[in-house]
Amino acid sequence: MAQLSESAPETTTAELLAGYVHAAGVRHVFGYPGESIIDFMEAARHRGIQVVSAVREGTAAFMAEAAAMASGRPGVCLSTLGPGSTAVLNGVASATLDRVPMLAISGQIESSREQFFTHQVVDHDRMFAPVSKLALRLDPASADTVIRKALRTAVAERPGAVHLTVTADAWPVPAQGQVSLPPLASAAASVDVHGDGDPVRTLMAARRPLILAGIAALRCAAGPELLRLAELAGIPVVVSPMAKGVFPEDHPYFAGVLDMAGYRVVWDLLAGADLILAAGFDPVELISPWSVAAPVLHLDTTPNTDQVYASDCELVGNVGAILGWLSAQWAGEPRWAEPEVMVP
């Protein structure tokens, strides 16, 4: 008689999500313990992910955002149901507005009671949709697809928070699929030109160009290419507050930080340019209204859909690759001499 082989243990929804989080390079999850999420906390611990207990759920969300900023990987925060989930709302909104990838996971009452029970039941879709890129529900039958969608959406340009609702009875149920991580890093070489203008000719024709570097330049690690173009073409660089560090502040071509100390001088400098290269600059970084009439060459990971400034030509792709491409096309003398650039 043939022996029956033992089948491999089934992967639960909690274990599958923990596997994906670990595969994404996340090693710390921040949350406040509660029975509606305890299964996932244990699954994460068994995966070698440290579960950091916060004083409250709101603190956990901001800790997750800070971890994502520091590591470049998605931040993950946990909340219990009801008021626990409402407490992470500010942190989720902050991550979305700061363009920080985050996975916010909230427990929910059992699905059998969710539709009629009132104690600590909150409609997460209605609450999180306005402040996140996406609000999803994690069910065992579609868990594999939903987790991939959540991670891919969180890191896709522009990054932000994705919220997952999981009912307490879904965690221990076997889930379909296995860990198959989608691409989470942006391509480093793609450059697409939008519009009828010639970006190289536009740049070469400018006599007093300026670069305004923003948060996407930092995300794309475009610092070396930014430095190369600034030195090669003699172009001063203004950085946004969220992009501090992408260009050395002791460099002769560093021209200040937008909307910080001395902001009027910086805005006057931009107003006097005959071309602004908006390199990864995101309008969410603005404090003062955009009031510059100078033409703008849009260089970013996404098209200029905000239209805070007009741009006849757009270069869309990895910001470092775009700057490198412009440097490779450059010919001529530097537009500004180093002594002309004074830090405000």
PyMOL commands that set and color helices and strands:
alter all, ss='L'
color gray80, all
select helices_A, chain A and resi 13-23+38-46+57-71+83-87+89-97+111-114+124-131+140-155+199-205+215-219+223-233+241-243+263-271+283-285+319-329+338-340
alter helices_A, ss='H'
color red, helices_A
select strands_A, chain A and resi 28-31+50-53+75-79+102-108+134-137+161-167+191-194+209-213+237-239+254-257+275-279+296-300+314-317
alter strands_A, ss='S'
color yellow, strands_A
deselect
rebuild
show_as cartoon
